[in-house]
Amino acid sequence: MAKGKGSGSNFRSAITGKFVTARTGRANPRTTVQEAKGGGSTGGTYRSAVSGRFVTTAYGKSHPRTTIKDS
């Protein structure tokens, strides 16, 4: 039986860029972002871990602990 793509989401740390457990992600909402599995490319833009909104490159670079660079 072939494996299908799972639905749901992953959590990623804005500080380290590594995936973290769902428990850690929910416990640290200001420094983790929830990502959809199999999501599309955003072209290397920055996103705030606090609000989930896209931010400017300048803001993303000046706030590395609370933003992530989507690819």
Stockholm file with secondary structure:
# STOCKHOLM 1.0

chainA/1-71         MAKGKGSGSNFRSAITGKFVTARTGRANPRTTVQEAKGGGSTGGTYRSAVSGRFVTTAYGKSHPRTTIKDS
#=GR chainA/1-71 SS CCCCCCCSEEEEETTTCCEECHHHHHHCTTTEEEEETTCCCCCSCEEETTTCCEECHHHHHHCTTTEEECC
#=GC SS_cons        CCCCCCCSEEEEETTTCCEECHHHHHHCTTTEEEEETTCCCCCSCEEETTTCCEECHHHHHHCTTTEEECC
//
